[in-house]
């Protein structure tokens, strides 16, 4: 990566949404409502969106291939979006400005999409819709909002550099080569895990507290949802976590607590060993190869 | 009124002293403080011992409470005798075995063997567990009761216990600001129903859950959280079927005047607010 690109790094305002293709929309809708506990917002034959917090939606399932996935981030305004396109191009990434229709489908004013070196698809949106009505879920899972996304990366160093050089991300910790990248006070919003192929590894929703996390744990068990990791505590972020399998093999997590990182404290990223103990401080069982 | 200051120790008979010792150290995480002839003493906190296993009948179980002065111990003996309890004055040798200056023994109305002790020994050396279970100390016992109303009256009128909450008719009793030091549970026979050690944090409860589960220790309840005391808990089975509990975050009742006990249902929801279901017959 070139360090000579002029101008400031592009500020990410928020992790905004995840879009997932699925051949079986009905199963995905049932999972998102009954198991995850999200609130259904829009439903057409082609797509369904779900709310988890004050934002209009944070999860979209649409009729398509499960490999067609995108993670959406918000940038402040059109000027930032244009600058992002230039900066991405200067770093060798091909960014495509979405049509007005594409942006409208995402309930945003403008849209720019690009792939990282691994082939993970990202979207930048300007002025995505918030909801004037509060989130009212179908079951009381205690969800506070979309917290983070874990990605598989075939080229962690290059993918890491994208977020720290083009954008204003900071590596908060490493476990082996896996990088936890943050943009705000939350320990991380993106986690890049070395893998043989790209794709979203896990979509993580924050729940209120340890009680909700454990209540969800017992609920998922009784609903015969396959839990593949946790409940446990991450030594890196301090988060409690519980990871389970959703439609098309996609992993979802509930997380709670976690260290807050204050700006300007000079905190340095820490390197943890690539062992199971760096992923769970409780000694929980795990079936996810990336977390072993 | 008999003023109980603290719960002191538990004495448990066992036919397999070696096995019990292994469980107490390798699994439970206590520290051996002394190997006696036919007995093993364990430390869990700043006290000289809080658990003693001795060669004998596993039905032979004792729980001890500390009394403030020898005068109060004498008064307690007189009061218990007046109420028709046979009181045993501990001999010097028996007191030595218990690491106390003096004690009396009697049966509560259900038939649980209780000892009241004066000046139990503290230790100059701090507790250092065999494994890092995060134990901060022996904290309470569950006692079997064949008549909950009668036994509640004994502990609250003859002794100084107060009801903190009830699960069905089962009272959780405090003798200081800790939510409960004695928990009574319905049963057909006397005995210690469970033995509780506090651990530092909820993390320790979960770590022990995975540690013990991996070693095929029989889990009987949890991990969970009590709606009564707000403590996070884990119950598992030890030697001779005795149930041990780890818990963390037990509620403190600071305001004796304003606190009112609450009624909880005798069903899984009364025992756990996370949704765990007990595999303990006294909790069903």
Interface residues (C-beta under 8 A of the other chain):
Chain A: X210 X211 X214 X215 X217 X218 X219 X222 X231 X232 X233 X281 X282 X283 X284 X285
Chain B: X202 X203 X206 X207 X209 X210 X211 X214 X223 X224 X225 X232 X273 X274 X275 X276
